[in-house]
């Protein structure tokens, strides 16, 4: 282990430089007195700094873990509500299919006193009636199938086309 050394506080004259002209006997050799300096306590500061760093990292990890857990709970709640909405949608779709089934419609019609038609006739509807239907509902209807709702200007053009008027 290397030990730092320092000079004795008593100042001693430095040895003169040796030159070719200086005789050896006139030179004085002063050897500095060396003493061992007590070691500094750097280890304590290093340990404190390292401990603070480790505690900070552990607190940061705990906060991160807590935030992840909270977000996972939020995601679980959203997943549960999506599943419930999908289940509700399936129930409503099944009910709709039951209500629209031909056998149910036929039994309901018989219950109201309706009978199956012997002859089918088509009725011609004038353009003005169609235009009124489109204006009242906001969309044209074909055999009960709803067509995508047009924009207001497209509705105006559709009404004018049906009534054979020029916009």
Secondary structure, 3 states (H helix, E strand, C coil): CCCCEEECCCCCCCCCCCCCCCCHHHCCCCCCCEEECCCCCHHHHHHHHHHHHHHHHHHHHHHHHHHHHHHHHHHHHHHHHHHHHHHHHHHHHHHHHHHHCHHHHHHHHHHCCCCCCCCCCCCCCCHHHHHHHHHHHCCCEECCEECCCCCHHHHHHHHHHHCCCCC
